């Protein structure tokens, strides 16, 4: 009712406020008395708040005099206010052609310019924004907007003249089987595709989450992600962790919701999803919270919200999972990503250092355009418009770029006459849209070395070039032992696998030359006498026992393991290859073992816990017949006593 009252006041103020200026117009009027009579009756109907009757009279006036410009503009204004935008656009266009430009119509010029821009009629829009700026007061209400829109038009025209080459193709009818399918996301191995679907665009059509799997290079018929997740309520705008085992989605008007739409989380063990849980007050508010994007490890979440405290109508926010406290309080990502406009649909690339999102707050083609930004250190850089023809005068949202930057996915409106209104499409990613890093994945299973059964374990991945920085942390599936992590080309990683009651496992991963998928299984040994583990991320200067700074990650991780198991007695054993004299190698291996023990003791570990011993070249792990094997033999081992 309040909205209707505001519309009525707006209409009355408009028509009364400009009535005298229209009467003084040298053009746009009529000499046809019957047309003038219908016109005046239309004005009276507006004042009496009978908008349909008023439109009828204005149209009668136009029928009696097709050159009656004032009647066109009055009808156009009323069509615009009553949300009949297409009719408003056409009536404005006809009316302005019959009336000389005048300052009295300045607000109508900018309204028509906006409509032209929204329809991709860029030249027409530019003409009327410029006309508004020429005729309206320089300090008028819409001057800044008109200037900004002219900047957008310049960008749009330049983008059209310099299109980005890409060729989107719809996925098969097997996938695009609903009236609408949108918001696609894939797992890190690109073998599962999650999306939102609706059987129609009407308000009664249910929104659900569907999953399609890749078999023999073909996407299979989608199935409901889970009966535990899809309900008679709407479930949509979802995101998955890289391993496909954590799912965050949007649902509205649930009994446990804080506001209109909230974010919910579910976890998969084996083939079963847990009952979705509201992500809580640190994430959700009484406002609209939606469009989630999880990091590859499922511990960082970007999402859109129109809550208080933002910079515009909708902003992008971020929350991070804290082991001891759960999801932390959401923070506004701030500039340069958020703007005074609408900032929505974030997608964090698997690498973690490129963010794609939609906004109308930066120079673009009109409506929501897709942008990308890369992170340098802790700061996001200035977003870049992804250009034409991906971006148009329509709204573009919900893009996904796969980890290795080869394929992208998004939802696209289909031609009229198609059974599908919105379809999922796939495209080869142009170089200018590729993320900062090429990513791949390591995948495998965690087993108990004793029972050979799958084991629930924690897998942490550290960046060796940034001491102490955890880039990912995931858990293996307790039912299957499966895990997946993402690795970026050009980076070196230290990988650690821990499970209560088992020896720490350490592995070195170098993706400096390639980003091909890795298969890494682990068999964790129980904390029994004789159990051993190679400490794979300890590095020494050549021929010396000096630990390099990048060894701190491994040393600190080993210290945490020993602190959690204070009753252990361990041997730190040094080994070398067979290059050089045996006696020198023996001495070097002893010195390196002692260097490790000395560091651990300096951190607070009791000296009585350790034995440092060198074995020289006497216990090779592999034949010394290649540099790769000799590297395996130059090692430090942990052995339980």
C-alpha positions in Angstrom: 0.0 0.0 0.0 2.9 2.4 0.8 4.5 1.7 -2.6 1.2 2.5 -4.3 0.8 5.7 -2.4 4.3 6.8 -3.4 3.6 6.0 -7.0 0.4 8.1 -6.9 2.2 11.1 -5.3 5.0 10.8 -7.9 2.5 10.7 -10.8 0.5 13.6 -9.5 3.5 15.8 -8.8 4.9 15.1 -12.2 1.8 15.9 -14.1 0.9 19.0 -12.0 4.5 20.2 -12.0 4.9 20.3 -15.7 1.4 21.1 -16.8 2.2 24.8 -17.3 5.4 24.1 -19.2 3.6 21.9 -21.6 1.0 24.5 -22.2 3.7 26.9 -23.2 5.3 24.5 -25.7 5.6 25.9 -29.2 5.6 22.2 -30.4 4.0 19.0 -29.4 0.5 20.3 -29.0 -2.6 19.9 -31.1 -5.1 22.0 -33.0 -7.6 19.1 -33.0 -10.2 20.0 -30.4 -11.4 16.4 -29.9 -7.8 15.3 -29.3 -7.2 18.2 -26.8 -10.5 17.2 -25.0 -9.2 13.6 -24.6 -5.9 14.9 -23.4 -7.4 17.1 -20.7 -9.7 14.2 -19.6 -6.5 12.1 -19.2 -5.0 14.7 -16.9 -8.1 14.8 -14.8 -8.0 10.9 -14.6 -4.5 11.1 -13.3 -5.4 13.6 -10.7 -8.3 11.2 -9.7 -5.7 8.4 -9.5 -7.3 6.3 -12.2 -4.3 5.4 -14.2 -5.8 2.9 -16.7 -8.5 5.5 -17.6 -5.9 8.2 -18.0 -3.9 6.0 -20.4 -7.1 5.3 -22.4 -7.7 9.1 -22.8 -4.1 9.8 -23.8 -4.3 7.0 -26.4 -7.6 8.5 -27.7 -5.8 11.8 -28.1 -3.1 10.1 -30.1 -5.6 8.3 -32.3 -7.3 11.7 -33.1 -4.0 13.4 -33.8 -1.0 11.2 -34.4 1.3 14.2 -34.3 0.2 15.1 -30.7 3.7 14.9 -29.1 2.5 16.0 -25.6 0.1 13.0 -25.4 2.8 10.6 -26.3 5.1 11.9 -23.5 2.2 11.9 -21.0 1.4 8.3 -21.8 5.1 7.3 -21.8 5.6 8.8 -18.4 2.5 6.9 -17.1 3.6 3.7 -18.7 7.1 4.1 -17.1 5.7 4.7 -13.6 3.3 1.7 -13.9 6.3 -0.5 -14.9 5.2 -1.0 -18.6 8.7 -0.3 -19.8 8.6 -1.5 -23.4 5.5 0.7 -24.1 7.1 3.6 -22.3 10.2 3.3 -24.5 8.1 3.3 -27.7 5.9 6.2 -26.7 8.9 8.3 -25.6 10.6 7.6 -29.0 7.5 8.7 -31.0 6.8 11.7 -28.8 10.3 13.2 -28.8 10.3 13.1 -32.6 7.4 15.5 -32.5 8.6 18.0 -29.9 11.4 20.5 -30.0 14.0 19.9 -27.2 13.1 21.8 -24.0 14.4 22.0 -20.5 10.9 21.1 -19.3 11.4 17.6 -20.5 14.9 17.0 -19.1 13.8 14.3 -16.6 12.0 12.5 -19.4 15.2 12.7 -21.5 17.2 10.9 -18.9 14.5 8.3 -18.3 14.4 7.6 -22.0 18.2 7.5 -22.2 18.3 4.9 -19.5 15.7 2.8 -21.4 17.7 3.1 -24.6 20.9 2.0 -22.7 19.1 -0.9 -21.2 18.1 -2.1 -24.7 21.6 -1.7 -26.1 20.6 1.4 -28.2 23.9 3.1 -27.3 23.8 5.9 -29.9 20.2 6.8 -29.0 21.1 6.8 -25.3 24.1 9.0 -25.8 22.0 11.5 -27.7 19.5 11.9 -24.8 22.1 11.9 -22.0 23.8 14.7 -23.8 20.5 16.5 -24.3 19.8 16.3 -20.6 23.2 17.7 -19.7 22.7 20.5 -22.2 19.2 21.5 -21.1 19.0 20.7 -17.4 20.5 22.7 -14.6 24.2 21.9 -14.2 23.7 21.0 -10.5 20.6 19.0 -11.3 19.8 15.7 -9.6 20.8 13.4 -12.5 23.8 15.3 -13.9 26.4 13.0 -12.3 24.5 9.9 -13.4 24.3 11.2 -17.0 28.0 11.9 -17.1 28.7 8.4 -15.7 26.4 6.8 -18.3 28.2 8.6 -21.1 31.4 7.1 -19.7 29.8 3.7 -19.8 28.6 4.3 -23.4 32.1 5.2 -24.5 33.4 2.0 -22.9 30.6 0.0 -24.5 31.3 1.4 -28.0 35.0 0.8 -27.7 34.4 -2.8 -26.4 32.1 -3.6 -29.3 34.8 -2.3 -31.7 37.4 -4.6 -30.0 35.5 -7.8 -29.2 37.1 -10.7 -27.3 37.2 -13.8 -29.4 35.3 -16.6 -27.8 32.8 -19.2 -29.0 30.3 -20.4 -26.3 28.4 -23.6 -27.0 25.5 -25.0 -25.1 26.0 -28.2 -23.1 24.0 -31.2 -24.4 20.3 -31.4 -24.1 20.9 -34.1 -21.5 22.2 -31.4 -19.2 20.0 -28.5 -20.4 16.8 -30.4 -19.8 15.0 -27.8 -17.6 13.5 -24.5 -18.6 16.2 -22.7 -16.7 19.6 -23.9 -15.5 22.3 -21.5 -14.1 25.1 -20.9 -11.6 27.4 -23.7 -12.7 30.3 -24.9 -10.5 32.7 -27.8 -11.0 34.9 -29.9 -8.7 38.7 -29.5 -9.0 39.0 -32.7 -11.1 36.2 -31.4 -13.4 34.3 -34.6 -13.1 31.2 -33.2 -11.4 29.0 -30.3 -12.4 26.7 -28.7 -9.9 24.0 -26.2 -11.0 20.7 -24.6 -10.1 17.6 -25.5 -12.1 13.9 -24.5 -12.4 11.2 -26.0 -14.6 9.9 -22.5 -15.4 10.4 -18.9 -14.8 7.2 -18.4 -12.8 7.1 -17.7 -9.1 5.6 -21.1 -8.3 8.4 -23.1 -10.0 10.7 -24.8 -7.6 14.4 -24.1 -7.5 16.7 -27.1 -6.8 20.3 -28.2 -7.0 21.3 -30.8 -9.6 24.5 -32.7 -10.2 25.8 -34.1 -13.5 28.9 -36.4 -13.6 31.4 -36.8 -16.4 31.7 -40.3 -17.9 33.6 -41.2 -21.1 34.0 -37.5 -21.8 30.2 -36.8 -21.7 28.1 -35.1 -19.1 25.4 -37.5 -17.8 21.7 -36.8 -17.0 21.6 -34.6 -13.9 20.2 -35.9 -10.7 19.0 -34.2 -7.6 22.1 -33.5 -5.5 20.4 -35.1 -2.4 16.9 -35.5 -0.9 18.6 -34.2 2.3 19.2 -30.8 0.5 16.4 -30.3 -2.0 13.0 -29.5 -0.5 9.7 -27.9 -1.5 11.4 -24.6 -0.7 13.9 -23.0 -3.1 17.5 -24.2 -3.0 19.9 -22.4 -5.4 23.0 -20.3 -6.0 25.4 -23.0 -4.6 29.1 -23.6 -4.4 31.3 -26.7 -3.7 34.8 -27.2 -2.3 37.3 -28.5 -4.8 36.9 -32.1 -3.5 33.1 -31.8 -3.9 32.6 -32.7 -0.2 31.5 -29.3 1.2 28.4 -27.6 -0.2 27.1 -24.1 0.6 23.8 -23.0 -0.9 21.1 -20.4 -0.6 17.7 -21.0 0.7 14.9 -18.6 1.6 12.2 -18.4 4.2 13.2 -21.5 6.2 12.1 -21.7 9.8 15.7 -21.3 11.0 16.6 -18.4 8.7 17.7 -15.0 10.0 16.3 -13.1 7.1 14.7 -13.5 3.6 17.5 -15.7 2.2 20.4 -17.3 4.2 23.4 -19.5 3.4 23.4 -23.1 4.5 26.2 -25.7 4.6 26.2 -29.5 4.2 29.0 -32.1 4.3 29.3 -35.3 2.3 30.7 -38.5 3.8 30.8 -41.3 1.2 27.7 -40.8 -0.9 25.6 -39.2 1.8 25.1 -35.5 2.5 24.5 -34.2 6.0 21.4 -32.3 7.0 22.0 -28.7 5.9 22.8 -26.3 8.7 22.3 -22.5 8.8 25.8 -21.0 8.7 24.9 -18.8 11.7 24.9 -15.2 12.7 28.5 -14.6 11.9 27.6 -15.2 8.2 23.9 -14.5 7.8 21.8 -11.5 8.8 18.2 -10.3 8.6 19.1 -9.1 5.1 19.5 -11.0 1.8 22.6 -13.3 1.9 23.3 -15.3 -1.2 25.5 -16.3 -4.1 28.3 -18.2 -2.3 31.7 -19.1 -3.6 33.9 -21.5 -1.6 37.7 -21.7 -1.9 39.1 -25.0 -3.1 39.7 -26.2 0.5 36.2 -25.1 1.7 37.6 -22.8 4.4 37.0 -19.4 2.8 33.6 -18.2 1.6 32.8 -15.2 -0.6 29.2 -14.2 -1.0 26.8 -11.4 -1.8 24.6 -9.5 0.6 22.6 -6.3 0.8 23.1 -6.0 4.6 23.9 -2.7 6.3 27.5 -1.6 6.4 28.2 -2.1 2.7 29.2 0.4 0.0 26.3 0.0 -2.3 23.0 -1.8 -3.0 24.7 -5.2 -2.8 28.3 -5.9 -1.8 30.7 -8.9 -1.7 31.6 -10.2 1.8 34.0 -12.8 3.0 34.2 -15.2 5.9 36.9 -17.7 6.9 36.6 -20.9 8.9 38.5 -21.0 12.2 39.2 -24.4 13.6 38.4 -23.5 17.2 35.6 -21.0 16.5 33.8 -22.1 13.3 33.0 -19.5 10.7 34.4 -16.0 11.5 32.4 -12.8 11.3 31.9 -11.8 7.7 33.9 -8.8 6.5 33.2 -6.5 3.6 35.9 -7.0 0.9 36.0 -3.3 0.4 37.5 -1.4 -2.5 38.4 -1.8 -5.3 35.9 -4.7 -5.6 32.8 -3.2 -4.0 31.3 0.0 -5.5 28.3 2.2 -4.8 26.4 0.0 -7.2 25.4 -3.7 -7.2 28.3 -6.1 -6.6 27.2 -9.7 -6.9 27.9 -13.3 -8.0 31.5 -13.8 -6.8 33.5 -16.7 -8.1 36.9 -17.5 -6.5 39.1 -19.4 -8.9 40.6 -22.7 -7.6 44.0 -21.0 -7.4 42.7 -18.6 -4.8 44.3 -15.6 -6.4 41.7 -14.6 -9.1 38.2 -13.4 -8.4 35.4 -13.0 -10.9 32.2 -11.2 -10.1 29.4 -9.0 -11.6 28.9 -5.3 -10.9 27.1 -2.3 -12.4 29.2 0.1 -10.4 32.1 0.2 -12.8 32.4 1.3 -16.5 30.5 -1.4 -18.5 28.1 -2.3 -21.2 25.0 -1.7 -19.1 23.3 -3.7 -16.4 25.6 -6.1 -14.6 28.9 -6.8 -16.3 31.4 -9.5 -15.5 34.7 -8.4 -14.1 37.9 -10.1 -12.9 40.6 -9.1 -10.4 43.8 -10.7 -9.3 45.4 -10.6 -5.8 48.9 -9.3 -5.3 49.9 -10.3 -1.8 46.9 -9.5 0.4 45.4 -6.9 -1.9 43.0 -7.2 -4.8 44.0 -5.2 -7.8 41.7 -2.9 -9.9 38.9 -5.1 -11.5 39.0 -5.4 -15.3 35.8 -5.6 -17.4 35.8 -8.9 -19.3 34.5 -7.2 -22.5 32.2 -7.8 -25.3 30.5 -10.1 -26.4 30.4 -11.8 -23.0 29.1 -8.6 -21.5 26.2 -6.9 -23.2 23.5 -4.4 -22.3 21.8 -7.2 -20.4 22.8 -8.6 -16.9 25.6 -11.1 -17.0 26.4 -13.2 -13.9 27.6 -16.6 -12.6 30.8 -17.4 -14.6 33.0 -20.3 -13.7 36.6 -20.9 -15.0 38.1 -24.3 -14.5 41.4 -24.7 -12.5 43.7 -24.9 -15.5 42.1 -21.9 -17.3 41.1 -23.9 -20.4 37.3 -24.1 -20.1 34.7 -21.7 -18.8 31.0 -22.1 -18.0 28.1 -19.7 -17.6 24.4 -19.5 -18.2 23.0 -17.8 -21.3 19.6 -16.8 -22.5 18.4 -18.9 -25.4 16.8 -17.7 -28.6 13.0 -17.2 -28.7 11.2 -20.4 -29.6 13.7 -22.6 -27.8 12.2 -24.9 -25.1 15.0 -23.8 -22.8 14.9 -20.2 -21.6 18.3 -20.2 -19.9 21.0 -22.8 -20.7 24.4 -23.8 -19.5 27.1 -23.1 -22.0 30.8 -24.0 -22.2 33.6 -22.0 -23.9 37.4 -22.1 -24.4 38.9 -19.4 -22.1 40.5 -16.5 -24.0 44.0 -15.5 -22.7 42.7 -12.2 -21.4 40.2 -14.0 -19.1 42.6 -16.5 -17.6 43.3 -16.5 -13.9 46.6 -15.4 -12.5 47.7 -19.1 -11.9 47.2 -22.3 -13.8 46.0 -24.9 -11.3 45.7 -28.6 -11.1 45.1 -31.0 -8.3 46.5 -33.9 -6.3 44.1 -36.6 -5.5 44.4 -39.9 -3.6 43.4 -41.8 -0.5 44.5 -42.1 3.1 44.8 -45.6 4.6 45.9 -47.1 7.8 49.2 -48.9 7.1 48.2 -51.6 9.7 44.6 -52.4 8.7 44.7 -51.0 5.1 41.3 -49.5 5.8 40.4 -45.9 4.8 41.4 -43.3 7.4 40.0 -39.9 8.4 42.9 -37.6 8.3 43.8 -33.9 8.0 45.8 -32.8 4.9 47.6 -29.4 5.2 49.4 -27.7 2.3 52.0 -25.1 3.0 53.6 -22.7 0.5 57.3 -23.4 0.8 58.2 -19.9 -0.5 56.1 -18.3 2.3 57.2 -19.8 5.6 54.3 -20.9 7.7 51.5 -20.0 5.2 48.9 -22.7 4.9 47.4 -22.5 1.5 44.9 -25.3 2.0 43.5 -27.6 4.6 41.2 -30.4 3.8 40.0 -33.6 5.5 39.9 -37.1 3.9 36.6 -38.8 3.6 36.1 -41.0 6.7 34.3 -43.5 4.6 36.5 -43.8 1.6 39.8 -42.1 2.6 39.6 -39.9 -0.5 40.9 -36.3 -0.6 41.6 -33.7 -3.2 43.9 -30.6 -3.0 44.6 -27.9 -5.6 48.1 -27.0 -6.7 49.3 -24.0 -8.7 51.8 -24.2 -11.5 55.1 -22.5 -10.5 54.8 -23.1 -6.8 56.4 -25.5 -4.3 54.4 -27.1 -1.5 55.0 -29.0 1.7 52.1 -31.5 2.3 51.4 -33.0 5.7 49.0 -35.7 6.6 48.0 -36.3 10.2 45.6 -38.5 12.0 45.3 -39.1 15.7 47.4 -42.1 16.8 49.5 -42.1 13.6 52.9 -40.9 12.5 53.1 -37.6 10.7 53.5 -38.1 6.9 55.4 -35.4 4.9 55.6 -35.0 1.2 57.2 -32.4 -1.2 55.2 -31.2 -4.2 56.8 -29.1 -6.9 54.5 -27.7 -9.6 57.3 -25.5 -11.0 57.2 -27.1 -14.5 53.8 -28.7 -14.9 50.3 -28.6 -13.4 49.3 -32.2 -14.4 47.1 -34.0 -11.9 49.0 -36.0 -9.2 48.0 -39.3 -7.6 49.2 -39.5 -4.0 48.1 -42.2 -1.6 49.2 -42.4 2.0 49.5 -45.2 4.4 49.8 -43.8 7.9 51.7 -45.9 10.5 50.4 -46.3 14.0 52.5 -44.8 16.8 54.3 -48.0 17.5 58.0 -48.7 18.0 59.9 -48.9 14.7 57.4 -46.7 12.7 59.2 -44.4 10.3 58.5 -41.3 8.2 60.7 -39.4 5.8 60.8 -35.6 6.5 60.6 -34.5 2.9 60.8 -30.8 3.2 64.1 -30.3 5.0 66.7 -28.5 2.9 70.4 -28.0 3.6 73.1 -26.1 1.8 75.2 -28.4 -0.4 77.7 -30.3 1.5 76.8 -28.6 4.8 74.6 -29.1 7.8 73.1 -25.6 7.7 69.3 -25.8 7.4 67.8 -23.4 4.8 65.1 -20.9 5.9 62.5 -22.9 3.9 63.0 -25.8 6.2 61.2 -24.0 9.0 57.8 -25.1 7.7 58.8 -28.8 8.2 60.6 -28.2 11.5 57.7 -26.3 13.0 55.2 -28.9 11.8 57.3 -31.7 13.3 57.5 -29.8 16.6 53.7 -29.6 16.7 53.4 -33.3 16.1 55.9 -34.1 18.9 54.2 -31.6 21.2 50.9 -33.4 20.6 52.6 -36.7 21.5 54.9 -35.8 24.4 55.5 -39.5 25.5 57.3 -40.4 22.2 61.0 -41.2 22.0 62.3 -40.6 18.5 65.4 -41.1 16.4 66.3 -38.3 13.9 68.4 -40.1 11.3 70.5 -38.5 8.6 71.2 -40.2 5.3 73.3 -39.3 2.2 73.8 -40.5 -1.3 77.1 -42.1 -2.4 78.7 -39.1 -4.0 82.0 -38.3 -2.2 83.9 -40.1 0.5 82.0 -42.5 2.8 83.6 -41.0 5.9 82.7 -37.5 4.9 79.2 -38.6 4.2 78.9 -40.3 7.6 80.1 -37.1 9.3 77.7 -34.9 7.2 74.7 -37.2 8.0 75.4 -37.0 11.7 75.7 -33.2 11.6 72.5 -32.8 9.8 70.6 -35.0 12.2 71.9 -33.0 15.1 70.9 -29.7 13.4 67.3 -30.9 13.3 67.4 -32.0 16.9 69.0 -28.7 18.0 66.2 -26.7 16.3 63.4 -28.7 17.9 65.1 -28.4 21.4 65.4 -24.6 20.8 61.6 -24.5 20.2 61.0 -26.2 23.6 61.0 -29.9 22.9 62.9 -31.9 25.7 66.3 -33.0 24.6 65.6 -36.4 26.3 63.0 -37.1 23.6 65.7 -37.4 20.8 68.5 -39.5 19.5 70.4 -37.9 16.6 72.1 -40.5 14.4 73.9 -40.5 11.1 73.9 -43.4 8.7 75.9 -41.8 5.8 75.4 -43.7 2.6 74.9 -47.1 4.1 71.0 -47.2 3.9 70.0 -46.0 0.5 66.2 -45.7 -0.2 66.9 -46.2 -3.9 69.8 -47.2 -6.2 72.2 -44.3 -6.6 72.0 -44.5 -10.4 70.2 -41.1 -11.2 70.0 -37.7 -9.7 66.4 -38.3 -8.9 67.2 -41.4 -6.8 70.2 -39.7 -5.2 67.8 -37.0 -4.1 65.7 -39.6 -2.4 68.7 -40.9 -0.6 69.7 -37.5 0.8 67.1 -37.5 3.5 66.2 -37.1 7.2 64.0 -39.7 8.7 61.9 -39.8 11.9 61.8 -43.3 13.6 59.9 -44.1 16.8 62.0 -45.8 19.5 
